[in-house]
Amino acid sequence: MEPFEFAIKKDVRNNPIVREVDEARQVELAKSVGVAAFLVLVLLFSAWQHFELLRHGYQIEEMKRQRAAEEETGRRLRLEVDTLKSPKRIETVATEQLHLVTPSLDDAIVIERIVPADPPAASVVARR
């Protein structure tokens, strides 16, 4: 004899359940998804603008810092040029490093500047 639970025959129907598509609910779902997508796009655009503004602000601050550093370098170089052009320094380098000597009064030659003559008056004209 078979056990009792196997003796009962179970009648299971596996017919699929078919539901009708509710058109009104589908339209409402599409509207809700559209509104949500629009809000997400607006939020993303706003965040993008905000982060671009921050990024440009950081770039401006970096450029200001670089400009200040370049201006400081320019001031330092101008000071160095002025120091190197100093007649006192040039004389020191000439006498100590290059072993040049200062000329005596007998060795010095003074060249006088010649002043050119005034041009002739406009009434003097050469004729052929």
C-alpha positions in Angstrom: 0.0 0.0 0.0 1.1 3.5 -0.8 1.5 6.1 1.7 -1.5 8.4 2.1 0.1 11.6 0.9 1.1 10.1 -2.4 -2.3 8.5 -2.9 -4.0 11.8 -3.3 -3.8 13.2 -6.7 -3.2 17.0 -6.7 -4.9 18.9 -9.5 -2.8 22.0 -10.2 -3.6 24.2 -13.2 -0.7 26.3 -14.4 -2.6 28.5 -16.7 -1.1 32.0 -16.9 -3.0 34.9 -15.5 -3.5 37.6 -18.0 -4.2 41.1 -16.8 -5.5 43.9 -18.9 -3.3 47.0 -19.3 -4.8 50.0 -17.6 -4.3 52.8 -20.1 -5.0 55.6 -17.6 -2.5 54.3 -15.2 0.1 54.0 -17.9 -0.4 57.6 -19.0 -0.2 58.7 -15.3 3.0 56.7 -14.9 4.5 58.3 -18.1 3.6 61.8 -16.8 5.2 61.1 -13.4 8.4 59.7 -15.1 8.5 62.8 -17.4 8.2 65.3 -14.5 10.8 63.3 -12.4 13.2 63.3 -15.4 12.7 67.1 -15.9 13.4 67.8 -12.2 16.5 65.6 -12.3 17.7 67.4 -15.4 17.1 70.8 -13.7 18.9 69.6 -10.6 21.9 68.3 -12.6 22.1 71.6 -14.6 22.0 73.7 -11.5 24.7 71.5 -9.8 26.8 71.7 -13.0 26.6 75.5 -13.0 27.5 75.7 -9.3 30.6 73.5 -9.7 31.7 75.3 -12.8 31.4 78.6 -10.8 33.5 77.1 -8.0 36.1 75.8 -10.5 36.4 79.2 -12.2 36.8 80.8 -8.8 39.6 78.4 -7.9 41.3 79.2 -11.3 41.0 82.9 -10.7 42.6 82.6 -7.3 45.4 80.5 -8.7 46.0 83.0 -11.4 46.1 85.9 -8.9 48.6 83.9 -6.8 50.8 83.3 -9.9 50.5 87.0 -10.9 51.7 88.1 -7.5 54.6 85.6 -7.7 55.6 86.9 -11.1 55.4 90.5 -10.0 57.6 89.7 -7.0 60.1 88.0 -9.4 60.0 91.1 -11.7 60.7 93.5 -8.8 63.5 91.3 -7.6 65.0 91.2 -11.1 64.7 95.0 -11.6 66.4 95.5 -8.2 69.2 93.1 -9.4 69.6 95.0 -12.7 69.8 98.3 -10.9 72.4 96.9 -8.5 74.5 95.5 -11.3 74.3 98.9 -13.2 75.6 100.8 -10.2 78.7 102.8 -11.1 80.3 102.1 -7.7 79.9 98.3 -8.3 81.2 98.6 -11.9 84.3 100.5 -10.6 84.9 97.9 -7.9 84.6 95.0 -10.3 86.9 96.7 -12.8 89.6 97.5 -10.3 89.5 94.3 -8.1 88.5 91.5 -10.5 89.7 92.8 -13.9 92.8 94.6 -12.4 92.1 97.8 -14.3 93.6 101.0 -13.1 92.0 104.5 -12.8 93.6 106.8 -15.4 95.6 109.7 -14.2 94.8 113.3 -15.2 97.6 113.2 -17.8 96.2 110.0 -19.4 92.7 111.4 -19.7 91.7 113.0 -23.0 88.7 115.4 -22.9 86.7 115.7 -26.0 84.8 118.8 -26.5 81.4 118.7 -28.0 81.1 120.8 -31.2 77.8 122.6 -31.5 76.5 122.6 -35.1 75.9 125.9 -36.8 72.4 127.2 -37.2 70.8 126.4 -40.6 70.6 129.3 -43.0 67.6 131.5 -43.2 64.7 130.4 -45.4 65.2 133.4 -47.7 68.6 132.2 -48.9 68.0 130.0 -51.9 70.6 128.8 -54.4 69.7 129.4 -58.1 71.1 127.8 -61.2 
